[in-house]
């Protein structure tokens, strides 16, 4: 080979890839792969930007430790009251009352929460299992220990009647919930508060 000739890829300098017999991808394949990666990154950035922009524009203003403000709690109660009025089926009405009860409870309006939770059960008794814990807790916070204990006992009974077709995780969670409710009953029976 003369001084001015360029070595061919198979001649001259031996790289580890050529020494091992590895073939390199054509430049066109690398270019297409690079473009695909850039497009995927751009789409991901766009999705993340829209999600962040949407969540920050629609997010309610909260205090520094993410506790809803009194104004937000009142607005949630007002919205739940409208949902109760607009509910068309017993299940919708029960769900709306449950939501209303939760909002009252979050605003420390336990008497109103108790009424809403009882209305939820009256509207559709199939919701009872999902409401009794919050109802019992509301009774306890309202100083009505005997009603709280009765609600916890009914909840434990309903949980124990569930079909044993649950997964082991669901069963474990159910047993932990029952133990938690039994502990609450014991605390209330001893004059404590929860």
QUICORHU-V798784 format. One line per field, one symbol per residue. burial: I if it has 24 or more other C-alpha atoms within 12 Angstrom, else O. A space follows every 50 residues. Layout:
BEGIN
burial=???
END
This chain:
BEGIN
burial=OOOOOOOOOOOOOOOOOOOOOOOOOOOOOOOOOOOOOOOOOOOOOOOOOO OOOOOOOOOOOOOOOOOOOOOOIOOIIOOIIOOIOOOOOOOOIIIIIIII IIIIIIIOIIIIIIIIIIIIIOIIOOIIIIIIIIIIIIIIIIOIIIIIII IIIIIIOOIOOOOOOOOOOOOOOIOOOIOOIIOIIOOIOOOOOI
END
